[in-house]
Amino acid sequence: MKLLMIIVESKYKEELEVLLNRNRVIGYTEIPQVHGVGNTGVRMGSRAFPHTSSLFFTVVPDDQVQVLRDDITSYCEACLKRMKMIVWAVEEIV
């Protein structure tokens, strides 16, 4: 199992939700309107830096990670440019 943390520009979050559903990701947690600074710029939800990101967490089987990554790449090129996916190994879910 893998834990995915997906950070996406908030205006593309619906596209990511479609992809998660299409790939039968049965559960995820979304934290909307997160703020931060990174390669894609400053996201503070302010007048000076109006954009925000959305943060998604989900746990998927190992073999689903590459399929999901490929689907994101082919479905939404803008999402790919405005998204980061971090993958962690999951030892146990209690």
Disulfide bonds with the S-S distance in Angstrom:
Cys76-Cys79 2.10
